[in-house]
Amino acid sequence: MKNIVRTIVVSLFLVPVMAIGQSVFDKLEDSDKIGTVTISKGMLGIVASMSADDKDKETQEFIELAKSITNIKVFVSEDHAASKMMKSTAKGYIKTSKLESLMKVRDDDSHVDFYVKEGKDSDHVSEMVMLVTGMDKKTEHANFETVLVTMTGDIDLTKIGSLVNKMNLPKDLEKVNKEE
């Protein structure tokens, strides 16, 4: 009986630890209908160090921002069912993580929603989620219905534009700035 109680107690302590290692977005990575790009802190550091000699102001802002980001994940899909799953997953995560709406952009059938978790001051956030839906009617060169971008770290919103330009991320991220 003691072994059963000990096993239950140990299991109760391990479940939260195991859950931390898994992201709610992991199921999106496993779908054949969703394209995924994950950029780790290490890769961002490599890109930043390759640009270190450039004295351009935008490049320097990019280097500072890249060093402060811990992870970027980009999910894209043109499949309607996969897009629904992406949207549902994102909305559930936004609600349970208590992210606040930063900005919403509507253009015909396209919707761009930005959500953030507060950071150390009003110009910084610790997490940002961008959800773009309805893109299939708007893009000339790509046929994506939904794009989901998640970013974690010490994100300076005033420098997002330089990251977008250097990493070829969705251009709607350039619109994010808490000062607007």
N, C-alpha and C positions, 0 to 999 in steps of 0.2 A: 504494500500500500504506500509506503514511504517513497518508493521509486516512481510510482504513478504521480503522486503529488509533486515530487521534484521535477519530473518531466513536464508536467503542466506548467509549473511556475517558470521553468527555463524557457519553455515555448512562448509564454506570454511576454517575456522580455525580448525574445529574438524576433518576434513578428514585426514590431515597429522598426527595428534595425534593418530587417530585410526589406521592408516597404520603402525606406529612405533610399535604398540603392536602385529602386525601380521608379521610373517616371510614368506618369499617367499617359504620356505620349509614346511610350514604348510600343503599344499596340499599333500605332500608326506606322512605325518603322517596319513592322512585320508584314504590312499589307503590300501585295503585288500591284495594287492600283494607286499607290501613293509613292511619289518620288521623295527622297529624303536627302538632305545635306546637313551634316553635323560638323561644326567647326569648334574644335576644342581650344582651350586656353593655350596649349602648346603650339597649335597651328597659328593662332593669332599672334603669338610671340614670334614665330618664324617670319610671318609676313611683315610684322612691325620691324624686326631687325633687318630685313632686306631693304626696307625703306628708310632706315635710320640716317643715311647720308644725305637724303633729299632735304633741302632747307625750305621747301615750299610750306607756307602756313597750313594749308589743308592737310598736307602729309604729316606734319608735326601733330596736328590735332588728331589725326587718325592713329598715330603711334600711341599717343596718350590714352585714347579711348580703347584701342586694341589691348593694351596692357591691363586695363581695368575690367575687361569682360572675361567671364569664366567659361561661357558656353553660348553658342548660337545654333539653333536648329531651324531648318527651313523644310516645310512639308508642302508639296504641290500635287494636285490631282485634277484631272479632267473628267474623271468618272463621277457620275451623279451620286451613287450610293456611297462611295468613298468620301466625297465632299461632305455629304450629310454626317458621316461618322466624324470627320475632322471638326466640323462645326459643333457637333454635339459634345465631343471630347473637350474642345476649347472652352465652350460655354460652361461645362461642368467644372473644369479646372479653375476658370476665372471666378466662379461663384464660391467654390470651396477654399480657394487661396485668398479670397477677399481682395482681389485686384480691383482697382478703381478705374473707371472710364476716364481716359485722358482726352480723347478726341474721336469723333465719328465723321466720316466723309461719305456722302451719298452722291452718286452721279449716275443717273438713269437706273439701271439694274445693278450697278456695282456698289458694293458696300465695303468700306474700309474702317475697321474699328481698332483703336489702340487702347490697351489696358496696362496699368502699371502698378507696381508695389513701391511705396515710398522708400526713398533712400536717405542719405545723411543730411540733405538739404533740399530746397525746392527745385534745384536744377539737376538733381541726381535721383535715379531710381535704382532699386536692387533687382528689379525684374520688369521686363516688358513683353507683352504679347500683342502681335498684330494679326488680325484675321481679315482676309480679303475674300469676298464672295461675289459671284456674278461676273467674273472676269472674262468668261468665254465669249461674250458679246463685244468686248472692248479691245482685245489684243489682236494685232496684225500678225505678229511673228510667233506667237505661242497660243496654245488652246487650253489654258488652265482655267478651270472653273473656280478653284479655291486655292488660296495660299495661306499658310499659317507659319508665322515666324515667332520663335521664342528666344529671348535673350536674358542671360543672368549675369550679374556682376555689379560693379559700381559704375553705372551707365550715366554719363554726362549728356543730358538731352541737348545741350547747346552744341554738341559736336557730332551728332548723329549723321549729318549730311556728309561729312568726310568719310565715315564708315561706309555709307551707302555707295558713294562714288568709287572707293578703293576696292570694295569687296563685291561689287555688282549685285547688291541686294535690291529688293523691290523699291522703286523710286518713291512710293508713298511714305516710306520711312523718313524721307527728307522733310516732310511736313511737320514732324513731331518737334515741338519746342514749347516748353511750359510758359515761355514769355508771351506767346501769341494770345 
